[in-house]
Amino acid sequence: MSTQSTKIIYTLTDEAPMLATYSLLPIINTFTGAAGVAVETSDISLAGRIIANFPEKLTAAQRQPDALTELGELAKTPEANIIKLPNISASIPQLNAAIAELQAHGYDVPDYPEEPQNEAEKEIKARYAKVLGSAVNPVLREGNSDRRVAAPVKEYARKNPHRMGAWSADSKSHVAHMQSGDFFGSEQSVVIEQPGNVKIEFVGADGATKVLKEKTPVLAAEVIDASVMSCRALRAFYAAQIDDAKQQNVLFSLHVKATMMKVSDPIIFGHAVSVYFADVFEKHADVFNDLGVEPSNGLGDLLNRLTKLSAEQQEQIRSEINAVLAKGPPLAMVDSDKG
């Protein structure tokens, strides 16, 4: 019989699930304390990840271990079982806000260089890439994840099914998706016959070829696939759905995993922002370019960058944004600042 003590490592976060994280811990401690199970906390918060990755200029009191890396290694061991993986969601605007807050509290961590100008800034950006939510989630997902519902809970749910209430056949609620030009419609797969390497290239309309990734090793019998999305088709789809939501007077809501699918979904989200506010983006294209506005970072980032303009310019652009919101369909969104 193993003499190894049972221990639960409870992760602390400071992003969207923060309230649930801190409110649930005392409840868990009450139950585990009676059972003789130890509970330890591990800080994988955004602030904690930044501190752990940039210790060079911090005092000894400010430094903290790289808990995420430690948990990533622990997750690979057969003894570790992960119950309900934390869904970390740090985006670029959230990252910049956390950096500013840490700096305000005396932590000497570098600014995030959105457009690196030298090798040092490229290295800083690469290190910050390990901190973003999209980079964090796969680390813990390598382990033994157990999301099964306990048998008594499942049995209770079967006997007491949740009732949605009356659903009117006249409801205008619906889910819309692209009919063509998307990843689903263009996906192609191939089985590799011999081990070797594959190259990823982009071939432009003019026939010019640009190498996106020079070499990726593949194994015999390995399946690889690729797909593309047409930005033109995506933007046309957005425009049509925004107009449809307006005509039917229903909420317009976009569902993407922009902080987890870190390559594609922020771009997809950015097109939604620039299509919804197309008139504003077209009219102030030069100003937005000078400000470094990136639609992929959302409306909040745009509004923050407007503070660099004169009061008169700010008022004009903000009024135009509000006018678009007023004449467009109502929006459904999650505001993490409000919980």
Order of alpha helices (4+ residues) and beta strands (2+ residues): beta-alpha-beta-alpha-alpha-beta-alpha-alpha-alpha-beta-alpha-alpha-beta-beta-beta-beta-alpha-alpha-alpha-alpha-alpha-alpha
